[in-house]
């Protein structure tokens, strides 16, 4: 099987960890871009990347590139592609378009024009045409126009890869699975100590933490990928890839625990962990973090997404002060990481973060911050080392 170029889309701030993920998987010619990483691999690797990558939102397969500066040049460029290679006249398709161009103002117009070019080609060749299906298309086409450069790709994934397939129950402010996995990888979580999410909501960070610790492929529970409807779909190869990935899973010797003070969140989190087949690794308890103390003796790795004022009704100053006090007084020998979109609120924590990483939580600019809680005083720690 021959290698071809692919592009993995991701969130701002995750480009370098996605590069690392791809290199560890065995991708060729890996290059970071903005919110995207390009690489090369064969069909089997395309299956493997969709199944395995924790920080990819989508994997595109570019098929054609041309200059487009008006309606006609766009139409002509799309018509130069032999669409019968990818699509039958009886099948369905949809086009997703993103534009950064002075020549084209509306993505919907570009999608419509490209659709006309594809449909006209089929009519001329076969006397019949494929139709549009926005929800369950046989082929999902991606068009990206940057100034006058038009890239046409096939979407290998389908629905965004954050749809892992395990989360059926969501609470008021669920965190995106790819964001959760990226935060965990940025925090250095690798399963080599105990883990706590003290405000676990519907359990997303817990599920992603367990899958990282056990090296379980991120999308093993997903129902389908777009490439399963392609003409060259190879079911046997796909099964071989799954088998080889599952042979690389590893045992986890520590604990992964989640707290939430809301009984409804605890129940939803338990359901999701069960859906992900991770109940052997994850324990969830109803508890208010501010009333808890560190339960384990060794080091503790903590990653969480505290509720934030835009979405949930909390008294910010008091909340962040209690958060800092709980870490300071009750959680020695702990690396605590959390994401917040309320940059002002950080000053109430009363601790100096040792790391601050700029990310986005949805459309909100956020920071992933790290607080290091030492066993004794900081001075004593340095004296021991």
C-alpha positions as CSV (number, residue, x, y, z in Angstrom):
1,X,0.0,0.0,0.0
2,X,1.3,3.4,-0.9
3,X,1.8,6.3,1.5
4,X,-0.2,9.5,1.0
5,X,-0.5,12.9,2.8
6,X,-3.0,13.4,5.6
7,X,-3.8,16.3,7.9
8,X,-4.9,15.9,11.5
9,X,-6.9,18.9,12.8
10,X,-6.6,19.8,16.5
11,X,-7.1,22.6,19.0
12,X,-4.8,25.6,19.5
13,X,-2.0,24.6,21.8
14,X,-2.1,20.9,21.1
15,X,0.0,20.9,17.9
16,X,3.2,19.7,19.5
17,X,1.6,16.9,21.5
18,X,-0.2,15.7,18.4
19,X,3.2,15.6,16.5
20,X,4.5,13.4,19.3
21,X,1.5,11.1,19.2
22,X,1.9,10.7,15.4
23,X,5.6,10.0,15.7
24,X,5.0,7.4,18.4
25,X,2.4,5.7,16.1
26,X,4.9,5.6,13.2
27,X,3.7,8.4,10.9
28,X,6.1,9.7,8.3
29,X,7.1,13.3,7.4
30,X,5.3,14.8,10.4
31,X,5.0,18.6,10.3
32,X,3.2,20.9,12.8
33,X,1.0,23.7,11.4
34,X,-1.6,26.0,13.1
35,X,-4.3,23.8,14.7
36,X,-3.2,21.1,12.4
37,X,-0.4,18.6,11.8
38,X,0.4,17.0,8.4
39,X,1.9,13.6,8.0
40,X,2.2,10.6,5.6
41,X,1.0,7.0,6.0
42,X,-0.8,4.3,4.1
43,X,-4.5,3.1,4.4
44,X,-3.7,1.0,7.4
45,X,-2.1,4.0,9.1
46,X,-5.2,6.1,8.3
47,X,-7.3,3.5,10.2
48,X,-4.8,3.4,13.0
49,X,-4.6,7.2,13.4
50,X,-8.4,7.6,13.6
51,X,-8.6,4.9,16.2
52,X,-5.6,6.0,18.3
53,X,-5.0,9.7,18.2
54,X,-6.2,11.4,21.5
55,X,-5.7,15.0,20.4
56,X,-6.9,14.9,16.8
57,X,-10.4,16.3,16.0
58,X,-10.5,15.1,12.4
59,X,-8.2,13.5,9.8
60,X,-8.4,14.7,6.3
61,X,-6.9,13.2,3.1
62,X,-6.1,15.9,0.6
63,X,-6.9,14.9,-3.0
64,X,-6.5,18.1,-5.1
65,X,-5.1,21.6,-4.8
66,X,-5.8,24.5,-7.2
67,X,-6.1,28.3,-7.5
68,X,-9.6,29.7,-7.2
69,X,-10.3,33.5,-7.4
70,X,-13.9,33.5,-8.6
71,X,-17.0,31.3,-9.1
72,X,-15.9,29.9,-12.4
73,X,-12.3,29.0,-11.4
74,X,-13.7,27.2,-8.3
75,X,-16.3,25.3,-10.4
76,X,-13.6,24.3,-13.0
77,X,-11.2,23.2,-10.3
78,X,-13.7,20.9,-8.7
79,X,-14.7,19.5,-12.1
80,X,-11.1,18.5,-12.8
81,X,-11.3,15.9,-10.1
82,X,-12.7,12.5,-11.2
83,X,-15.4,12.1,-8.6
84,X,-16.4,8.6,-9.8
85,X,-13.2,7.4,-8.0
86,X,-14.7,8.2,-4.7
87,X,-18.5,8.3,-5.2
88,X,-21.2,6.4,-7.0
89,X,-24.2,8.1,-8.8
90,X,-26.5,6.3,-6.3
91,X,-24.6,7.5,-3.2
92,X,-24.8,10.6,-1.0
93,X,-22.3,13.3,-0.1
94,X,-21.9,16.5,1.8
95,X,-19.4,19.4,1.7
96,X,-17.8,21.2,4.6
97,X,-16.1,24.5,3.7
98,X,-13.8,26.9,5.6
99,X,-12.7,30.1,3.9
100,X,-10.1,32.8,4.7
101,X,-10.3,34.7,1.4
102,X,-11.2,38.1,-0.1
103,X,-12.4,36.3,-3.2
104,X,-15.1,34.3,-1.4
105,X,-17.2,35.6,1.4
106,X,-19.6,32.8,2.3
107,X,-18.7,29.2,2.9
108,X,-22.2,28.0,2.0
109,X,-21.9,29.6,-1.4
110,X,-18.6,27.7,-2.0
111,X,-20.2,24.4,-0.9
112,X,-23.1,25.0,-3.2
113,X,-20.9,25.9,-6.2
114,X,-18.7,22.8,-5.6
115,X,-21.8,20.6,-5.2
116,X,-23.0,21.9,-8.6
117,X,-19.7,21.0,-10.2
118,X,-19.8,17.4,-8.8
119,X,-23.4,16.8,-9.7
120,X,-23.0,18.2,-13.2
121,X,-20.0,15.9,-13.8
122,X,-22.1,12.8,-12.8
123,X,-25.0,13.9,-15.0
124,X,-22.8,14.3,-18.0
125,X,-21.1,10.9,-17.5
126,X,-23.8,8.7,-16.1
127,X,-27.1,10.5,-16.7
128,X,-27.8,10.4,-12.9
129,X,-26.4,12.2,-9.9
130,X,-25.6,11.5,-6.3
131,X,-27.6,13.5,-3.7
132,X,-26.8,15.5,-0.6
133,X,-27.2,14.0,2.9
134,X,-26.1,16.3,5.7
135,X,-26.5,13.7,8.5
136,X,-25.3,10.4,7.2
137,X,-23.4,10.9,3.9
138,X,-21.5,8.2,2.1
139,X,-18.7,10.7,1.4
140,X,-17.8,13.8,3.4
141,X,-15.8,16.3,1.4
142,X,-13.8,19.2,2.9
143,X,-12.9,22.4,1.0
144,X,-10.4,24.9,2.5
145,X,-9.8,28.2,0.7
146,X,-6.9,30.4,1.9
147,X,-6.7,33.5,-0.2
148,X,-6.7,32.0,-3.7
149,X,-5.5,28.5,-2.7
150,X,-8.2,25.9,-2.7
151,X,-7.5,22.5,-1.1
152,X,-10.0,19.6,-1.5
153,X,-9.9,16.7,0.9
154,X,-11.8,13.7,1.9
155,X,-12.8,13.6,5.5
156,X,-11.7,10.2,6.8
157,X,-13.2,10.6,10.2
158,X,-16.8,11.8,9.8
159,X,-18.2,13.2,13.0
160,X,-15.5,15.0,15.1
161,X,-13.2,12.5,16.8
162,X,-14.1,13.9,20.2
163,X,-17.2,11.7,19.8
164,X,-15.5,8.8,21.4
165,X,-18.6,6.7,21.8
166,X,-18.6,6.3,25.6
167,X,-20.3,9.5,26.8
168,X,-24.1,9.2,26.7
169,X,-24.9,11.2,29.8
170,X,-23.7,14.9,29.9
171,X,-24.0,17.4,32.7
172,X,-24.4,21.1,32.6
173,X,-20.8,22.0,31.3
174,X,-19.1,18.9,29.9
175,X,-15.6,19.2,28.7
176,X,-14.7,18.1,25.2
177,X,-12.9,14.7,25.2
178,X,-10.1,16.0,22.9
179,X,-9.5,19.0,25.2
180,X,-9.5,16.6,28.3
181,X,-7.0,14.3,26.6
182,X,-4.8,17.2,25.5
183,X,-4.8,18.7,29.0
184,X,-3.8,15.3,30.5
185,X,-0.9,14.9,28.0
186,X,0.3,18.4,28.5
187,X,0.3,17.8,32.3
188,X,2.6,14.8,31.8
189,X,0.1,12.2,32.9
190,X,1.4,8.8,32.0
191,X,-0.2,6.5,34.6
192,X,2.8,6.3,36.9
193,X,1.1,7.4,40.1
194,X,-2.4,7.8,41.6
195,X,-4.8,10.2,39.9
196,X,-7.7,12.4,41.1
197,X,-10.2,14.6,39.3
198,X,-11.8,16.4,42.3
199,X,-14.7,17.9,40.3
200,X,-15.3,15.2,37.8
201,X,-18.7,16.2,36.3
202,X,-19.7,13.5,33.8
203,X,-16.3,11.7,34.1
204,X,-14.6,12.7,30.8
205,X,-11.2,13.5,32.3
206,X,-11.4,10.2,34.3
207,X,-12.1,8.2,31.2
208,X,-9.4,9.8,29.1
209,X,-6.9,9.5,32.1
210,X,-7.7,5.7,32.3
211,X,-7.3,5.2,28.6
212,X,-3.9,7.0,28.6
213,X,-2.7,5.0,31.7
214,X,-3.7,1.7,30.0
215,X,-2.7,2.7,26.5
216,X,-6.2,1.9,25.3
217,X,-6.9,3.5,21.8
218,X,-8.9,6.7,22.3
219,X,-11.7,5.8,19.8
220,X,-12.0,2.1,20.4
221,X,-15.7,2.6,21.6
222,X,-16.6,4.8,18.6
223,X,-19.5,3.4,16.4
224,X,-18.2,4.4,13.0
225,X,-15.7,6.3,10.9
226,X,-16.3,7.9,7.5
227,X,-13.8,5.7,5.7
228,X,-16.0,2.6,6.4
229,X,-18.3,3.8,3.6
230,X,-15.5,4.3,1.1
231,X,-15.1,2.2,-2.0
232,X,-11.7,0.9,-0.8
233,X,-12.9,0.0,2.7
234,X,-10.9,-3.1,4.0
235,X,-12.7,-4.7,6.9
236,X,-10.0,-7.3,7.4
237,X,-7.2,-4.7,7.6
238,X,-9.3,-2.6,10.1
239,X,-9.7,-5.7,12.3
240,X,-6.0,-6.4,12.1
241,X,-5.2,-2.8,13.2
242,X,-7.6,-3.1,16.1
243,X,-6.0,-6.4,17.2
244,X,-2.5,-5.0,17.1
245,X,-3.5,-1.9,19.0
246,X,-5.3,-3.9,21.7
247,X,-2.2,-6.0,22.2
248,X,-0.3,-2.9,23.2
249,X,-2.6,-2.1,26.1
250,X,-0.9,-2.3,29.5
251,X,-1.8,-2.9,33.1
252,X,-2.3,0.0,35.5
253,X,-1.1,-0.4,39.1
254,X,-2.4,2.8,40.7
255,X,-5.8,4.4,41.4
256,X,-8.0,6.8,39.4
257,X,-10.6,8.6,41.5
258,X,-13.3,11.1,40.8
259,X,-15.2,13.3,43.2
260,X,-18.3,15.4,42.5
261,X,-20.6,17.0,45.1
262,X,-23.7,16.5,42.9
263,X,-25.3,13.0,43.1
264,X,-26.6,13.4,39.5
265,X,-23.1,14.0,38.2
266,X,-21.7,11.0,40.1
267,X,-24.4,8.8,38.5
268,X,-23.7,10.1,35.0
269,X,-20.0,9.7,35.4
270,X,-20.4,6.1,36.6
271,X,-22.6,5.4,33.5
272,X,-20.0,6.8,31.2
273,X,-17.1,4.9,32.8
274,X,-19.2,1.8,32.5
275,X,-19.9,2.6,28.8
276,X,-16.1,2.9,28.2
277,X,-15.5,-0.4,29.9
278,X,-13.2,1.3,32.4
279,X,-14.9,0.4,35.7
280,X,-12.0,-1.7,36.8
281,X,-9.7,1.3,36.8
282,X,-11.9,4.2,38.0
283,X,-13.7,4.9,41.3
284,X,-16.2,7.7,41.6
285,X,-17.4,9.1,44.9
286,X,-19.9,11.8,46.0
287,X,-17.8,14.4,47.9
288,X,-17.2,18.1,48.0
289,X,-13.5,18.5,47.2
290,X,-13.2,21.3,49.8
291,X,-14.1,18.8,52.6
292,X,-11.6,16.2,51.4
293,X,-8.0,15.2,52.2
294,X,-5.4,13.4,50.2
295,X,-6.1,9.7,50.7
296,X,-3.0,8.1,49.1
297,X,0.5,8.1,50.6
298,X,2.7,8.6,47.4
299,X,2.6,11.3,44.8
300,X,-0.8,12.4,43.4
301,X,-1.5,13.7,39.9
302,X,-4.6,15.9,39.7
303,X,-6.3,17.3,36.6
304,X,-9.7,19.0,36.6
305,X,-12.0,21.5,35.0
306,X,-13.6,23.7,37.8
307,X,-17.0,25.1,37.1
308,X,-16.7,28.6,35.7
309,X,-18.9,31.7,36.0
310,X,-20.0,32.0,32.4
311,X,-21.8,28.6,32.5
312,X,-22.5,27.8,36.2
313,X,-23.7,29.9,39.1
314,X,-20.7,30.0,41.5
315,X,-19.3,32.7,43.7
316,X,-15.9,33.0,42.0
317,X,-13.7,34.7,44.6
318,X,-14.8,32.4,47.5
319,X,-14.6,29.3,45.2
320,X,-11.0,29.9,44.0
321,X,-9.9,30.8,47.5
322,X,-11.3,27.6,48.9
323,X,-9.7,25.7,46.0
324,X,-6.2,27.1,46.9
325,X,-6.7,26.5,50.7
326,X,-7.7,22.9,50.1
327,X,-4.7,22.2,47.9
328,X,-2.4,24.0,50.4
329,X,-3.6,22.4,53.6
330,X,-4.9,18.9,52.5
331,X,-3.0,17.8,49.4
332,X,0.8,17.5,50.0
333,X,3.0,15.8,47.3
334,X,0.5,16.7,44.6
335,X,0.8,18.1,41.1
336,X,-2.5,19.9,40.6
337,X,-3.5,21.1,37.1
338,X,-6.7,22.8,36.1
339,X,-8.1,24.8,33.3
340,X,-9.9,28.1,33.8
341,X,-11.4,30.7,31.4
342,X,-11.6,33.2,34.2
343,X,-8.0,34.6,34.3
344,X,-8.9,37.1,37.0
345,X,-10.0,34.4,39.3
346,X,-6.5,32.9,39.5
347,X,-5.3,35.6,41.8
348,X,-7.7,34.3,44.5
349,X,-6.1,30.9,44.6
350,X,-3.3,32.3,46.8
351,X,-0.6,30.1,45.2
352,X,1.8,30.9,42.4
353,X,1.4,28.6,39.4
354,X,4.6,26.9,38.2
355,X,3.2,26.6,34.6
356,X,0.5,28.5,32.6
357,X,-0.4,27.2,29.1
358,X,-2.8,29.1,26.8
359,X,-5.6,27.0,25.5
360,X,-9.3,27.6,24.5
361,X,-12.3,26.0,26.2
362,X,-14.8,26.2,23.4
363,X,-14.6,29.9,22.3
364,X,-13.3,31.1,25.6
365,X,-9.6,31.8,26.0
366,X,-8.3,29.8,28.9
367,X,-5.2,28.8,30.9
368,X,-4.1,25.4,31.9
369,X,-2.3,26.1,35.2
370,X,-0.1,23.9,37.4
371,X,0.3,24.1,41.1
372,X,3.0,22.0,42.8
373,X,2.2,21.0,46.4
374,X,5.3,19.7,48.2
375,X,5.5,17.0,50.8
376,X,6.8,19.4,53.5
377,X,8.0,22.9,52.9
378,X,9.6,23.8,49.6
379,X,12.8,24.5,51.4
380,X,12.8,21.0,53.0
381,X,12.3,19.5,49.6
382,X,15.3,21.2,48.1
383,X,17.4,20.3,51.1
384,X,16.6,16.6,50.6
385,X,17.4,16.6,46.9
